[in-house]
Amino acid sequence: MAKPSQGPKVSLDGFGFFSKCYVMKEKYDKLQCRCPRLGHEVAFSYCRQESGVMPCQRIIACWGVLIPVETWLKDEMPAEQWDLFCRQEPEDKLTTLVDLVGKARKVQD
């Protein structure tokens, strides 16, 4: 039984990969959705770098219904960073709240 054709596989060179990532950032960074942790609307750009180097732990759960965020993250992140991201332990609510208050104070100062 023959498998249906899925079309040619496209391989991106270094520049093609970079431009794809750039276009996706430009396209998605300004989109907003409600953050269950913060309780208000946030832009995708915030979630993408919420903890500095790593994306928010909930980015796939929050954005996965709107954009292909998991595929995009796998493509953009180095394999080691993707593995580290997947192995993150969720923080308890109190720790998260204390961290958010600390970040808010730094922004105000």
N, CA, C and O atoms as CSV, one atom per row, in Angstrom:
chain,resi,resn,atom,element,x,y,z
A,1,MET,N,N,0.838,-1.179,0.000
A,1,MET,CA,C,0.000,0.000,0.000
A,1,MET,C,C,0.885,1.246,0.000
A,1,MET,O,O,1.762,1.377,0.854
A,2,ALA,N,N,0.675,2.130,-0.914
A,2,ALA,CA,C,1.512,3.322,-1.073
A,2,ALA,C,C,1.131,4.383,-0.051
A,2,ALA,O,O,-0.047,4.587,0.241
A,3,LYS,N,N,2.142,5.054,0.487
A,3,LYS,CA,C,1.901,6.149,1.422
A,3,LYS,C,C,1.611,7.415,0.631
A,3,LYS,O,O,2.195,7.629,-0.432
A,4,PRO,N,N,0.705,8.265,1.144
A,4,PRO,CA,C,0.442,9.514,0.436
A,4,PRO,C,C,1.662,10.417,0.462
A,4,PRO,O,O,2.400,10.453,1.447
A,5,SER,N,N,1.867,11.134,-0.611
A,5,SER,CA,C,2.998,12.043,-0.727
A,5,SER,C,C,2.785,13.259,0.163
A,5,SER,O,O,1.703,13.847,0.165
A,6,GLN,N,N,3.797,13.634,0.909
A,6,GLN,CA,C,3.719,14.809,1.761
A,6,GLN,C,C,4.449,15.986,1.146
A,6,GLN,O,O,4.613,17.016,1.800
A,7,GLY,N,N,4.878,15.862,-0.060
A,7,GLY,CA,C,5.576,16.944,-0.731
A,7,GLY,C,C,7.051,16.919,-0.397
A,7,GLY,O,O,7.486,16.144,0.454
A,8,PRO,N,N,7.820,17.761,-1.060
A,8,PRO,CA,C,9.267,17.774,-0.831
A,8,PRO,C,C,9.597,18.362,0.536
A,8,PRO,O,O,8.935,19.289,1.003
A,9,LYS,N,N,10.622,17.816,1.165
A,9,LYS,CA,C,11.092,18.365,2.435
A,9,LYS,C,C,11.960,19.563,2.135
A,9,LYS,O,O,12.805,19.526,1.241
A,10,VAL,N,N,11.748,20.623,2.884
A,10,VAL,CA,C,12.505,21.846,2.674
A,10,VAL,C,C,13.575,21.937,3.751
A,10,VAL,O,O,13.278,21.827,4.940
A,11,SER,N,N,14.790,22.132,3.344
A,11,SER,CA,C,15.900,22.287,4.265
A,11,SER,C,C,16.344,23.741,4.228
A,11,SER,O,O,16.573,24.304,3.158
A,12,LEU,N,N,16.462,24.337,5.391
A,12,LEU,CA,C,16.876,25.735,5.451
A,12,LEU,C,C,18.363,25.835,5.726
A,12,LEU,O,O,18.888,25.146,6.601
A,13,ASP,N,N,19.037,26.690,4.982
A,13,ASP,CA,C,20.430,26.964,5.296
A,13,ASP,C,C,20.467,27.912,6.495
A,13,ASP,O,O,19.410,28.280,7.009
A,14,GLY,N,N,21.618,28.306,6.939
A,14,GLY,CA,C,21.734,29.187,8.105
A,14,GLY,C,C,20.947,30.474,7.958
A,14,GLY,O,O,20.249,30.879,8.887
A,15,PHE,N,N,21.048,31.123,6.806
A,15,PHE,CA,C,20.330,32.375,6.597
A,15,PHE,C,C,18.825,32.131,6.546
A,15,PHE,O,O,18.050,32.905,7.107
A,16,GLY,N,N,18.410,31.056,5.876
A,16,GLY,CA,C,16.983,30.741,5.781
A,16,GLY,C,C,16.374,30.489,7.145
A,16,GLY,O,O,15.266,30.944,7.432
A,17,PHE,N,N,17.100,29.761,7.988
A,17,PHE,CA,C,16.621,29.495,9.337
A,17,PHE,C,C,16.502,30.792,10.134
A,17,PHE,O,O,15.498,31.023,10.809
A,18,PHE,N,N,17.539,31.644,10.052
A,18,PHE,CA,C,17.521,32.922,10.761
A,18,PHE,C,C,16.356,33.776,10.302
A,18,PHE,O,O,15.641,34.347,11.126
A,19,SER,N,N,16.157,33.869,8.994
A,19,SER,CA,C,15.078,34.728,8.490
A,19,SER,C,C,13.716,34.171,8.882
A,19,SER,O,O,12.790,34.937,9.150
A,20,LYS,N,N,13.579,32.835,8.919
A,20,LYS,CA,C,12.309,32.229,9.354
A,20,LYS,C,C,12.035,32.606,10.811
A,20,LYS,O,O,10.915,32.994,11.144
A,21,CYS,N,N,13.038,32.498,11.682
A,21,CYS,CA,C,12.870,32.851,13.089
A,21,CYS,C,C,12.524,34.322,13.242
A,21,CYS,O,O,11.659,34.681,14.040
A,22,TYR,N,N,13.196,35.173,12.479
A,22,TYR,CA,C,12.945,36.608,12.550
A,22,TYR,C,C,11.518,36.928,12.128
A,22,TYR,O,O,10.833,37.708,12.790
A,23,VAL,N,N,11.072,36.334,11.037
A,23,VAL,CA,C,9.706,36.580,10.547
A,23,VAL,C,C,8.694,36.124,11.581
A,23,VAL,O,O,7.705,36.816,11.819
A,24,MET,N,N,8.921,34.970,12.201
A,24,MET,CA,C,7.984,34.466,13.202
A,24,MET,C,C,7.964,35.383,14.423
A,24,MET,O,O,6.895,35.648,14.973
A,25,LYS,N,N,9.116,35.866,14.850
A,25,LYS,CA,C,9.140,36.796,15.985
A,25,LYS,C,C,8.367,38.056,15.636
A,25,LYS,O,O,7.543,38.519,16.424
A,26,GLU,N,N,8.625,38.612,14.464
A,26,GLU,CA,C,7.921,39.820,14.047
A,26,GLU,C,C,6.413,39.582,13.963
A,26,GLU,O,O,5.619,40.443,14.342
A,27,LYS,N,N,6.036,38.432,13.475
A,27,LYS,CA,C,4.627,38.104,13.279
A,27,LYS,C,C,3.920,37.857,14.611
A,27,LYS,O,O,2.786,38.300,14.792
A,28,TYR,N,N,4.565,37.161,15.541
A,28,TYR,CA,C,3.908,36.726,16.767
A,28,TYR,C,C,4.168,37.588,17.996
A,28,TYR,O,O,3.347,37.593,18.914
A,29,ASP,N,N,5.276,38.312,18.046
A,29,ASP,CA,C,5.663,39.023,19.260
A,29,ASP,C,C,4.614,39.998,19.781
A,29,ASP,O,O,4.533,40.216,20.990
A,30,LYS,N,N,3.823,40.580,18.917
A,30,LYS,CA,C,2.839,41.571,19.363
A,30,LYS,C,C,1.481,40.955,19.699
A,30,LYS,O,O,0.613,41.635,20.246
A,31,LEU,N,N,1.289,39.666,19.375
A,31,LEU,CA,C,0.033,39.008,19.740
A,31,LEU,C,C,-0.091,38.971,21.254
A,31,LEU,O,O,0.910,38.896,21.965
A,32,GLN,N,N,-1.328,39.025,21.745
A,32,GLN,CA,C,-1.539,39.005,23.186
A,32,GLN,C,C,-2.563,37.949,23.565
A,32,GLN,O,O,-3.490,37.649,22.812
A,33,CYS,N,N,-2.369,37.397,24.753
A,33,CYS,CA,C,-3.355,36.507,25.345
A,33,CYS,C,C,-3.312,36.708,26.862
A,33,CYS,O,O,-2.386,37.322,27.391
A,34,ARG,N,N,-4.317,36.185,27.543
A,34,ARG,CA,C,-4.392,36.342,28.988
A,34,ARG,C,C,-3.412,35.383,29.660
A,34,ARG,O,O,-3.385,34.190,29.359
A,35,CYS,N,N,-2.619,35.917,30.562
A,35,CYS,CA,C,-1.653,35.118,31.305
A,35,CYS,C,C,-2.318,34.620,32.593
A,35,CYS,O,O,-2.742,35.429,33.418
A,36,PRO,N,N,-2.414,33.305,32.773
A,36,PRO,CA,C,-3.029,32.791,33.996
A,36,PRO,C,C,-2.184,33.053,35.249
A,36,PRO,O,O,-2.711,33.078,36.361
A,37,ARG,N,N,-0.895,33.243,35.068
A,37,ARG,CA,C,-0.027,33.530,36.214
A,37,ARG,C,C,-0.132,34.982,36.658
A,37,ARG,O,O,-0.146,35.273,37.854
A,38,LEU,N,N,-0.205,35.899,35.683
A,38,LEU,CA,C,-0.241,37.325,36.014
A,38,LEU,C,C,-1.660,37.864,36.133
A,38,LEU,O,O,-1.904,38.840,36.843
A,39,GLY,N,N,-2.595,37.223,35.434
A,39,GLY,CA,C,-3.994,37.644,35.517
A,39,GLY,C,C,-4.363,38.770,34.577
A,39,GLY,O,O,-5.402,39.406,34.761
A,40,HIS,N,N,-3.540,39.036,33.571
A,40,HIS,CA,C,-3.872,40.073,32.588
A,40,HIS,C,C,-3.246,39.711,31.246
A,40,HIS,O,O,-2.543,38.707,31.129
A,41,GLU,N,N,-3.507,40.537,30.239
A,41,GLU,CA,C,-2.992,40.297,28.887
A,41,GLU,C,C,-1.480,40.546,28.836
A,41,GLU,O,O,-0.971,41.507,29.413
A,42,VAL,N,N,-0.788,39.662,28.135
A,42,VAL,CA,C,0.645,39.842,27.893
A,42,VAL,C,C,0.942,39.521,26.438
A,42,VAL,O,O,0.222,38.755,25.799
A,43,ALA,N,N,1.997,40.107,25.930
A,43,ALA,CA,C,2.425,39.854,24.557
A,43,ALA,C,C,3.245,38.568,24.502
A,43,ALA,O,O,3.876,38.179,25.485
A,44,PHE,N,N,3.229,37.920,23.348
A,44,PHE,CA,C,4.014,36.703,23.144
A,44,PHE,C,C,5.491,36.967,23.412
A,44,PHE,O,O,6.199,36.098,23.923
A,45,SER,N,N,5.954,38.164,23.067
A,45,SER,CA,C,7.372,38.494,23.292
A,45,SER,C,C,7.744,38.375,24.769
A,45,SER,O,O,8.863,37.976,25.091
A,46,TYR,N,N,6.825,38.715,25.666
A,46,TYR,CA,C,7.086,38.582,27.102
A,46,TYR,C,C,7.229,37.101,27.475
A,46,TYR,O,O,8.166,36.724,28.179
A,47,CYS,N,N,6.315,36.281,27.011
A,47,CYS,CA,C,6.323,34.851,27.346
A,47,CYS,C,C,7.556,34.156,26.776
A,47,CYS,O,O,8.083,33.218,27.373
A,48,ARG,N,N,8.000,34.618,25.634
A,48,ARG,CA,C,9.141,34.027,24.947
A,48,ARG,C,C,10.434,34.190,25.744
A,48,ARG,O,O,11.353,33.382,25.605
A,49,GLN,N,N,10.511,35.221,26.572
A,49,GLN,CA,C,11.730,35.469,27.349
A,49,GLN,C,C,11.400,35.863,28.784
A,49,GLN,O,O,12.102,36.672,29.392
A,50,GLU,N,N,10.343,35.294,29.313
A,50,GLU,CA,C,9.831,35.638,30.648
A,50,GLU,C,C,10.863,35.481,31.749
A,50,GLU,O,O,10.941,36.319,32.647
A,51,SER,N,N,11.650,34.427,31.693
A,51,SER,CA,C,12.633,34.218,32.755
A,51,SER,C,C,14.052,34.565,32.294
A,51,SER,O,O,15.025,33.991,32.783
A,52,GLY,N,N,14.162,35.486,31.371
A,52,GLY,CA,C,15.471,35.894,30.878
A,52,GLY,C,C,15.881,35.091,29.667
A,52,GLY,O,O,15.616,35.496,28.535
A,53,VAL,N,N,16.526,33.953,29.887
A,53,VAL,CA,C,17.014,33.118,28.803
A,53,VAL,C,C,15.929,32.157,28.306
A,53,VAL,O,O,15.809,31.903,27.108
A,54,MET,N,N,15.155,31.637,29.235
A,54,MET,CA,C,14.170,30.605,28.912
A,54,MET,C,C,12.767,31.209,28.759
A,54,MET,O,O,12.440,32.216,29.388
A,55,PRO,N,N,11.952,30.579,27.916
A,55,PRO,CA,C,10.551,30.999,27.823
A,55,PRO,C,C,9.801,30.621,29.101
A,55,PRO,O,O,10.276,29.814,29.901
A,56,CYS,N,N,8.647,31.206,29.272
A,56,CYS,CA,C,7.772,30.858,30.390
A,56,CYS,C,C,7.459,29.365,30.324
A,56,CYS,O,O,7.319,28.801,29.239
A,57,GLN,N,N,7.353,28.743,31.470
A,57,GLN,CA,C,7.062,27.310,31.522
A,57,GLN,C,C,5.704,26.978,30.913
A,57,GLN,O,O,5.488,25.851,30.468
A,58,ARG,N,N,4.796,27.935,30.886
A,58,ARG,CA,C,3.439,27.695,30.399
A,58,ARG,C,C,3.239,28.143,28.948
A,58,ARG,O,O,2.108,28.129,28.462
A,59,ILE,N,N,4.280,28.530,28.260
A,59,ILE,CA,C,4.139,29.107,26.922
A,59,ILE,C,C,3.417,28.173,25.952
A,59,ILE,O,O,2.607,28.627,25.144
A,60,ILE,N,N,3.699,26.896,26.026
A,60,ILE,CA,C,3.061,25.952,25.105
A,60,ILE,C,C,1.588,25.795,25.454
A,60,ILE,O,O,0.741,25.766,24.561
A,61,ALA,N,N,1.274,25.694,26.742
A,61,ALA,CA,C,-0.124,25.554,27.163
A,61,ALA,C,C,-0.947,26.796,26.802
A,61,ALA,O,O,-2.091,26.680,26.362
A,62,CYS,N,N,-0.366,27.972,26.988
A,62,CYS,CA,C,-1.107,29.212,26.737
A,62,CYS,C,C,-1.218,29.555,25.251
A,62,CYS,O,O,-2.275,29.986,24.790
A,63,TRP,N,N,-0.144,29.367,24.514
A,63,TRP,CA,C,-0.085,29.828,23.126
A,63,TRP,C,C,-0.303,28.728,22.094
A,63,TRP,O,O,-0.542,29.022,20.923
A,64,GLY,N,N,-0.225,27.479,22.506
A,64,GLY,CA,C,-0.307,26.366,21.572
A,64,GLY,C,C,-1.587,26.310,20.749
A,64,GLY,O,O,-1.582,25.787,19.635
A,65,VAL,N,N,-2.676,26.840,21.279
A,65,VAL,CA,C,-3.939,26.835,20.525
A,65,VAL,C,C,-3.993,27.962,19.500
A,65,VAL,O,O,-4.827,27.940,18.595
A,66,LEU,N,N,-3.112,28.940,19.640
A,66,LEU,CA,C,-3.131,30.107,18.749
A,66,LEU,C,C,-2.072,30.060,17.654
A,66,LEU,O,O,-2.324,30.451,16.514
A,67,ILE,N,N,-0.890,29.579,18.010
A,67,ILE,CA,C,0.228,29.545,17.065
A,67,ILE,C,C,1.014,28.247,17.272
A,67,ILE,O,O,0.888,27.623,18.326
A,68,PRO,N,N,1.819,27.828,16.295
A,68,PRO,CA,C,2.600,26.587,16.445
A,68,PRO,C,C,3.843,26.804,17.308
A,68,PRO,O,O,4.970,26.628,16.845
A,69,VAL,N,N,3.626,27.184,18.559
A,69,VAL,CA,C,4.715,27.600,19.434
A,69,VAL,C,C,5.680,26.471,19.775
A,69,VAL,O,O,6.886,26.708,19.847
A,70,GLU,N,N,5.191,25.257,19.988
A,70,GLU,CA,C,6.099,24.159,20.336
A,70,GLU,C,C,7.069,23.861,19.193
A,70,GLU,O,O,8.269,23.704,19.414
A,71,THR,N,N,6.547,23.785,17.988
A,71,THR,CA,C,7.392,23.541,16.821
A,71,THR,C,C,8.392,24.672,16.651
A,71,THR,O,O,9.568,24.428,16.383
A,72,TRP,N,N,7.936,25.896,16.803
A,72,TRP,CA,C,8.794,27.059,16.647
A,72,TRP,C,C,9.907,27.055,17.694
A,72,TRP,O,O,11.063,27.324,17.368
A,73,LEU,N,N,9.563,26.749,18.961
A,73,LEU,CA,C,10.579,26.709,20.010
A,73,LEU,C,C,11.610,25.609,19.752
A,73,LEU,O,O,12.810,25.825,19.925
A,74,LYS,N,N,11.138,24.429,19.338
A,74,LYS,CA,C,12.061,23.333,19.036
A,74,LYS,C,C,13.028,23.725,17.929
A,74,LYS,O,O,14.211,23.391,17.982
A,75,ASP,N,N,12.523,24.429,16.932
A,75,ASP,CA,C,13.368,24.855,15.814
A,75,ASP,C,C,14.344,25.954,16.227
A,75,ASP,O,O,15.483,25.984,15.760
A,76,GLU,N,N,13.902,26.849,17.094
A,76,GLU,CA,C,14.721,28.009,17.447
A,76,GLU,C,C,15.742,27.720,18.549
A,76,GLU,O,O,16.849,28.260,18.524
A,77,MET,N,N,15.384,26.887,19.500
A,77,MET,CA,C,16.260,26.638,20.644
A,77,MET,C,C,17.276,25.543,20.322
A,77,MET,O,O,16.947,24.570,19.642
A,78,PRO,N,N,18.503,25.699,20.807
A,78,PRO,CA,C,19.463,24.594,20.688
A,78,PRO,C,C,18.917,23.374,21.450
A,78,PRO,O,O,18.138,23.526,22.391
A,79,ALA,N,N,19.321,22.188,21.047
A,79,ALA,CA,C,18.798,20.947,21.633
A,79,ALA,C,C,18.975,20.905,23.153
A,79,ALA,O,O,18.073,20.473,23.870
A,80,GLU,N,N,20.137,21.354,23.647
A,80,GLU,CA,C,20.376,21.338,25.096
A,80,GLU,C,C,19.406,22.253,25.824
A,80,GLU,O,O,18.884,21.909,26.885
A,81,GLN,N,N,19.169,23.434,25.236
A,81,GLN,CA,C,18.262,24.394,25.859
A,81,GLN,C,C,16.825,23.862,25.825
A,81,GLN,O,O,16.084,24.043,26.792
A,82,TRP,N,N,16.420,23.213,24.736
A,82,TRP,CA,C,15.084,22.622,24.634
A,82,TRP,C,C,14.912,21.543,25.713
A,82,TRP,O,O,13.874,21.483,26.372
A,83,ASP,N,N,15.931,20.693,25.890
A,83,ASP,CA,C,15.863,19.652,26.920
A,83,ASP,C,C,15.740,20.266,28.308
A,83,ASP,O,O,14.950,19.799,29.128
A,84,LEU,N,N,16.514,21.308,28.572
A,84,LEU,CA,C,16.446,21.999,29.855
A,84,LEU,C,C,15.061,22.611,30.060
A,84,LEU,O,O,14.496,22.526,31.150
A,85,PHE,N,N,14.523,23.219,29.023
A,85,PHE,CA,C,13.186,23.809,29.087
A,85,PHE,C,C,12.139,22.742,29.426
A,85,PHE,O,O,11.258,22.974,30.254
A,86,CYS,N,N,12.237,21.590,28.791
A,86,CYS,CA,C,11.274,20.502,29.015
A,86,CYS,C,C,11.392,19.894,30.409
A,86,CYS,O,O,10.415,19.358,30.932
A,87,ARG,N,N,12.571,19.970,31.012
A,87,ARG,CA,C,12.787,19.380,32.332
A,87,ARG,C,C,12.547,20.354,33.485
A,87,ARG,O,O,12.749,19.991,34.644
A,88,GLN,N,N,12.127,21.569,33.194
A,88,GLN,CA,C,11.884,22.544,34.253
A,88,GLN,C,C,10.801,22.058,35.201
A,88,GLN,O,O,9.788,21.505,34.772
A,89,GLU,N,N,11.019,22.265,36.472
A,89,GLU,CA,C,10.008,21.950,37.481
A,89,GLU,C,C,9.155,23.199,37.693
A,89,GLU,O,O,9.693,24.288,37.891
A,90,PRO,N,N,7.832,23.053,37.655
A,90,PRO,CA,C,6.992,24.224,37.902
A,90,PRO,C,C,7.164,24.717,39.338
A,90,PRO,O,O,7.238,23.929,40.281
A,91,GLU,N,N,7.226,26.030,39.476
A,91,GLU,CA,C,7.367,26.618,40.806
A,91,GLU,C,C,6.006,26.637,41.485
A,91,GLU,O,O,4.968,26.686,40.825
A,92,ASP,N,N,6.025,26.599,42.829
A,92,ASP,CA,C,4.754,26.712,43.533
A,92,ASP,C,C,4.275,28.160,43.449
A,92,ASP,O,O,5.054,29.055,43.121
A,93,LYS,N,N,3.012,28.389,43.741
A,93,LYS,CA,C,2.424,29.716,43.561
A,93,LYS,C,C,3.100,30.781,44.423
A,93,LYS,O,O,3.282,31.910,43.968
A,94,LEU,N,N,3.471,30.448,45.642
A,94,LEU,CA,C,4.095,31.430,46.529
A,94,LEU,C,C,5.437,31.889,45.977
A,94,LEU,O,O,5.724,33.086,45.976
A,95,THR,N,N,6.253,30.972,45.514
A,95,THR,CA,C,7.548,31.326,44.935
A,95,THR,C,C,7.359,32.205,43.710
A,95,THR,O,O,8.065,33.198,43.534
A,96,THR,N,N,6.402,31.837,42.860
A,96,THR,CA,C,6.108,32.623,41.663
A,96,THR,C,C,5.676,34.030,42.039
A,96,THR,O,O,6.127,35.002,41.434
A,97,LEU,N,N,4.803,34.145,43.035
A,97,LEU,CA,C,4.304,35.451,43.467
A,97,LEU,C,C,5.430,36.328,44.010
A,97,LEU,O,O,5.505,37.513,43.686
A,98,VAL,N,N,6.296,35.755,44.828
A,98,VAL,CA,C,7.430,36.505,45.385
A,98,VAL,C,C,8.349,36.980,44.263
A,98,VAL,O,O,8.804,38.124,44.283
A,99,ASP,N,N,8.628,36.117,43.285
A,99,ASP,CA,C,9.476,36.499,42.150
A,99,ASP,C,C,8.845,37.627,41.338
A,99,ASP,O,O,9.536,38.566,40.942
A,100,LEU,N,N,7.541,37.542,41.087
A,100,LEU,CA,C,6.850,38.576,40.317
A,100,LEU,C,C,6.851,39.914,41.030
A,100,LEU,O,O,7.010,40.955,40.392
A,101,VAL,N,N,6.675,39.905,42.353
A,101,VAL,CA,C,6.726,41.146,43.136
A,101,VAL,C,C,8.131,41.736,43.069
A,101,VAL,O,O,8.291,42.948,42.928
A,102,GLY,N,N,9.141,40.887,43.168
A,102,GLY,CA,C,10.529,41.366,43.053
A,102,GLY,C,C,10.817,41.993,41.701
A,102,GLY,O,O,11.470,43.034,41.620
A,103,LYS,N,N,10.326,41.354,40.629
A,103,LYS,CA,C,10.518,41.912,39.277
A,103,LYS,C,C,9.798,43.238,39.124
A,103,LYS,O,O,10.324,44.163,38.503
A,104,ALA,N,N,8.600,43.341,39.684
A,104,ALA,CA,C,7.824,44.586,39.590
A,104,ALA,C,C,8.534,45.705,40.333
A,104,ALA,O,O,8.542,46.845,39.868
A,105,ARG,N,N,9.131,45.399,41.480
A,105,ARG,CA,C,9.854,46.426,42.241
A,105,ARG,C,C,11.076,46.928,41.477
A,105,ARG,O,O,11.385,48.119,41.488
A,106,LYS,N,N,11.768,45.993,40.810
A,106,LYS,CA,C,12.950,46.388,40.024
A,106,LYS,C,C,12.561,47.311,38.895
A,106,LYS,O,O,13.287,48.260,38.595
A,107,VAL,N,N,11.421,47.052,38.258
A,107,VAL,CA,C,10.956,47.875,37.147
A,107,VAL,C,C,10.604,49.275,37.628
A,107,VAL,O,O,10.858,50.254,36.927
A,108,GLN,N,N,10.020,49.376,38.821
A,108,GLN,CA,C,9.628,50.669,39.374
A,108,GLN,C,C,10.815,51.504,39.824
A,108,GLN,O,O,10.750,52.733,39.797
A,109,ASP,N,N,11.887,50.863,40.233
A,109,ASP,CA,C,13.080,51.607,40.729
A,109,ASP,C,C,13.866,52.234,39.623
A,109,ASP,O,O,14.881,52.883,39.877
